[in-house]
């Protein structure tokens, strides 16, 4: 079983990540981890924190001579801004943030103790973990990518673009959007929001290519892969909804239109011309691309803050203003990739077992042979 934990606060000494269950024999490339961390930091609309930090990971355990040895992998990313003990007390909680609910739950007197951990800075650890999951998936030809399909109501048009085309176009965009005309309008919306002290949310899409049929299961609720992917993506700060394939449009159309007809070819086996289901049926991958979308709400910290109530005096106040982003949808997509990669990697380990990558590959190849013989 693949397990992981993160630790650390936004302005503390570091962010920690521990990953357990990675098979032995996997080549770990630190440059690839750092590349994923760099991708998380980019995006039009990001705040000044991204100009301060230059995230680099240090692998502390579980790897010898750049190869996993089967024991837990521990990683650390030091924060440049380590001002947690000198930062002011926060008594004016922000609507839309964990501030108020956190102090009520943990019996705290200062929302600073909540927001330091609730901050999306924690996702640095998850991106480190996701980078290793991607390395494992690469051993099986599985790739994970994301792109922004909406910001502030501006929708990208990417229909007809292939997986590689979307990757190429999105990675060259500061909004990670494959539709450059839409991206230009998104930038205008972000600029307008910044001028008025507001923030913007949007939608990103994650696509997983090359996953074999049969990951996940229908036999128990907690084995359904779409449910596990949904939980993982929903755990990202500010994400408020997840859908698969054509998503909520399924509610508008008849079954005869939305269900993906099954075809067979002697060379490639079973396949579908459409992928409205997003590559998952009955809680299992069906061999098509796994496609999911996530809705990110606008960032809760506003330069023109909303009404709140002071924790001590209970009097009406304006919510606290912290250093923050205007829009972080592109970065959320990168984090979404990481979370999806971890879930798919975990499903691969569960299905094919093995204490080493060599054993896992052997089991995988045997399964593919079995599937082709059906």
N, C-alpha and C positions, 0 to 999 in steps of 0.2 A: 504494500500500500504506500502511495506517495503522500507524504505529510509535510507541512511547512508552517513556520511561525515567523513573525517579524517582531522587532522591538525597537524602541527609541522614540524620541519626541522631535517635533519640528525644529526647535532651536536647542536641542540637547547636543551631546557630544557626537552622536552617530546614529545611523540606522543599521539595525542588525537583521540578518535573515538566516534561518536554519532550515535546511531541506533534507528530509530523510526518506529513503526508499529508492534512491537513484541507483541503478545497477552498476556494478564494477565494469571498468573497461571503456568508459565513455571519455573521449578526448574533450577537455575543457579549454576553451580559448578565452582568456581574460579580455582580450581586445573585443570580442563579441559581446561580452557583458557590458563593457564600457560603451560600446556603440549603442546598445539598447538604452542605457542610461542617458546618453546624449540625445537620442530620439525623443525620450520622454520630456526633455527640457525645452524643445523647440515649439514654435507655434505662434502665429500672429495673435496678439491679445494677451500674451503672458506678462506677468508682473516682474518687478525688479529683482525678486529672489533668484530668478533664473540667470541674472547677470552676476550674482554673487557666487553661486555654487558652480563647481566644475566636477561633477560626480565621477568618482573612480572607485571601483570595488577592489577589495582585498579578500582573497580566499584564504580562510584561516584553517580549515580542516576538511577531511574527506577527499582530498585530492593529493596525489603524489606524482611528481614529474608530469603534471598537467593531465593526469588520468585518474578518474574516480576509482576508489578502492572499496566501495560498498558501504562505507560508514557515513554518518551525517555530514553534510556539507554546510559549513558555517561561513558567512560572508559579512563584511562590514563596509559601510560607506561613511566616512567622516563628514560631518557638517562643517562648513566654513563659518557659518553663523551659529555660534554656541552661546547665545546670550540669554538662555532660558531663566537663569537666576536673577538677572537684572531687569527683566521685562516687567512692565507695570501690571498691577492687578486688574482683572477684567470683571466688572460688576454690572455691565450693561449688555446682556446677552443679545445675540443676533438672531432675528427670525430666519428660519431655514437652516440654521446650524445646530450642532450638537450641544451648544453652550448650556442652555437652560435644562434640558432633559438630563444632561450629564451631571450637573451639580446636584440635581434632585436625586438621581440614582445613587451616586457615590457619597452623598452627604459632604460635599465640598463647599467651601466658602468663596472660592475664586474660580471663575470660568477659565482662567489661564490653564489650570490643571486639566481641563477637559480638552480645550482646543489644541493644545500642544500634541496630543496623541490622535485626536480626531482628524487632524490636518492631513491633506493629501500627500504631504511629505513622506508619510509612512509607505506610500506606494513605491518608493525607491527600492525597498526590500523586495517587494513583489516583482518588480521588473528584473531584479537580479535572479530571482528564482525562475521567472519565466524565460530568461535567456538560457538557462541550463535546460529547461524543458524543451525549448526549441532545438537545442543541440541534440537531444535524444530523439526527437521527432525526425530530425534531418537524416538520421541513420536509416529511416524507413521511407524516405522520400516525401515526408509530410511537411507542408509549409503553411505558415500562418501570417496573415497580413490584415491591415485595417485601413480604412479611409473615411473621411468626413463626408457625409451625404446631406447634412443640413446644419446651418448656423442661423439663429435668429429668424427662422421662417424662410430663409433662402435655401432652396433645394437644388442639389447637384443632379445633373442628368448623366448617368453613366451606363445606361442600358445599351447593350451591344459591345461593351468593352470587356475583353478577356482578363483573366487573373493577372497575367504579366503586364498588360497594358495599364491596369489600375495601379499596380505596384510602382511602375516606372513614373507615371504621372503624379501620383500622390507623394512619392518621396522627394520630388523636385519642388513641391508646393509648400509654402510656409504655413498653409492651413491643412496640409495633408489631404487636399481635395483634388480629385482627378478631373474635375470640370473647371477649367481655369476662368471661364466667364462667370460662373457662379461664385468662384472664389473671390473675384474682384468685387462683386456685390457684397459678399460676406465681410470683406475688409471694411467696406464703407459702413456697414451696420455696426461693426465692432468699434470703429472710430467714433460714430455717432453716439454709441452707448457710453464710451469713455468720456466724451465731452460733457455728458449729463450726469456722470457719476454712477452709471448703471452697469449691469452685467448681462451677458447673453449665454444661453445654453444651446443645445443642438442634438444632432444624432450622428453617431459613428457606426460603421458596419465592420464586422470582423468576418473574414472568410478563411476557412481551413481547407486546403486542397491536398488530396492524396490519402485521406483517412479511409481505411478499409471498411467494408460493411461488417456490422456485428459488434461495434464498440458500444458499451452500455447494455442494458437489458430491460425487458418488460416485466420480469417476474416479481420485482419489488419496487415500491415507490422510490426508494433511495438509490436504486441502481439505474434509474432512467437518466440517460446522458444529457438530454435537453434540460431536465430539472437541475442537474448538477452544474451545467454551464450557466444556467440562469442565475443560480445562487452565487456563483463566482463573479459574474459580471455585475450583479446587483450589489455586491459588497464594495464596489468601487465608489469612493466618495462622490456624491451628487448624482449618481445614476438612479433613475426613478422608474425605469421600465425596460423590458427586454422582449424581443420577438424574434421569430425564425422565419426564413424564407420571405414570403410576401407579407408576413406579419398580420396586422389587424385587418388588412384588406380581405383576408380569408372570411371575415364575418359578413362581407358585402356580396359575396359571389356564391354561386351554386356549386355543389360538389362535382358536377360533371365538368366544370370549368377549372376548378382549382387542383384536383388530384392529379398527380404526375403519372401518366400512363407508362406501364412497364413494357419494355421491348427487349429483344434478345438478338445478339449477334454472335456467331460462332467464334469470332476472334477475341472479342472483348467481354462476352458474357451478357448478363442482364444490365440494362441501362435505361435512362429516361431522357427524353428530349427537353423536358422542363424540370424546374427545381423549385416549385412553389413551396414545398415542405421544408426547404432549407437543409436538405441532406439528412434529416432525422425522421424516422417513422417508428412509432411504438417505443420511443425512448432509446432507439438504436440508430447508429449510422447506417445508411443504405447504399453507400458507395459514391454518392454524389457529393459535391462540395458542401461543407457545413457553412451555412450563411446565417448570421444573426445580427440584429441591430440593437443598439442601446440608446435610450434617451437620457441626456444629461441636463439637469435643471441649471438655470443661471447660478453663478457663484453667489453664496450668501452674504459675503462682505461687500457692502455698497459704499461708495465715496459719499453719496448723499443717503445716509442711513435711514432705515425705517423706525417706526415707533417701537419702544420696548419699555420694560419696567426694571428699575434698579434692584439688584438682588438683596441689598441691605435695607434701603429705605422704602422700597416698593413703590416709589414715586415714578411718574412717567418721565422717560428720558429718550434720547436717540441712541440707537444701538452703537456699540463700539466699532471703530474703523480700524481694521488690521491691514497690513500689507497683503495684497492679493492680486488676482488676475481679473481681467475683463472677460476673457473667454479662454477656456482650457479644454475645449472639445478635442483638438488634435492630440494633446497629451493623453487625454482619457482613452483615445483609441489605441495608443501604444500600450497603455496599462491593460486595456481589454484584450489585446493580443496575448499579453503575458498570462492573464488569468485563463484564457481559453487554452493556451498551450499547456498549462499545468494540468487542466482537467483532461485534455486529450492524452497527454503523456501518462497520467494516472490510469486512464481507461486502457491504454496500451499495455501498461505493466500488469494490470489486473487480468487482462485477457491472455497475454502471452507469457506472463511469469518470467522466471529466470533470474538468477543472481548476478549474471553478467550480461553485457550487451550481446556477446556472441551467442549465448544460450537463447536470449530473447529473439534475436534475428532468426535463428534456426527454427524456433517455434512459429514465428511469423510466416516464414517461407512455407512451412508445412501447411499452415492454415490457408494461405493463398492457393496452394495446389488443391487442397480439399474443396475450396469454393469453386474453382474452375471445373472441377469434375462433377459438380452437381448438374 
